[in-house]
Amino acid sequence: MINRMLQGGAVAALAAVVLLWAACEVEREIPEHDPAVVPPPGAEVVLPDTTPEGLWRYLEEIDYADSWSHWPRLPEFYPGTEPHGQLLRTYANGIAMPHIEAGLTGDLPHSSMIVKENYTEGRELDSYSVMWRIEEYNPEHRDWLFAKYGPDGVAEEFGRVESCQECHAGAETGYIHTRAPR
Ligand code: HEC
């Protein structure tokens, strides 16, 4: 009996330690949120502020091309269409990726981010197109923020950009045009 109580106590203590550890991890990890990792359920994800400079700094800091994955089953430098580059490289964060992998059946979760690099036919970098889904940011357009940066990281378009919104609203699912081939 005592033995069992002791065991029970030990299990409870262990559970408390694990919980505490998980809580600390969340607190410690999330501010520098590693978007390659799907955050634990209920964790508050701290993303950059919604300014052109804040978003650009964030993308540089996390080094998305290294820490995120390229769009599944599309080669790097795949062909694009107007108004985007002739050749594209597209990366998505860990929040978006499982849904893209699964074939996009609805909206991507909030905090999803996509960065598309636009290149000329000669593989010269022309610009970056970014989409970022933020809770309550843009209810009329499924909460998407749109941004376009020049090769130097200076924003050319940012926020609730009419032209981007209009065309992306016509995508088959959830404002996303690109599909992952099977
Ligand atoms: C006339 C239609 C059109 C407009 C305007 C447009 N896009 Fe796109 N976008 C597309 C298409 C089509 C794709 C798929 C790739 C391709 O064919 O170039 C795409 C792909 C993307 C992607 C990759 C995710 C996805 O939906 O496939 C991002 C990010 C993106 N666009 C951002 C933007 C931003 C930011 C703007 C505005 C500055 C913008 N787009 C304006 C049609 C458009």
Boltz pocket constraint, residues with backbone or C-beta under 6 A from the ligand:
constraints:
  - pocket:
      binder: B
      contacts: [[A, 79], [A, 80], [A, 81], [A, 82], [A, 83], [A, 84], [A, 85], [A, 90], [A, 114], [A, 115], [A, 116], [A, 128], [A, 129], [A, 130], [A, 131], [A, 146], [A, 147], [A, 148], [A, 157], [A, 161], [A, 163], [A, 164], [A, 165], [A, 167], [A, 168], [A, 171], [A, 175], [A, 176], [A, 177], [A, 178], [A, 179]]
      max_distance: 6.0
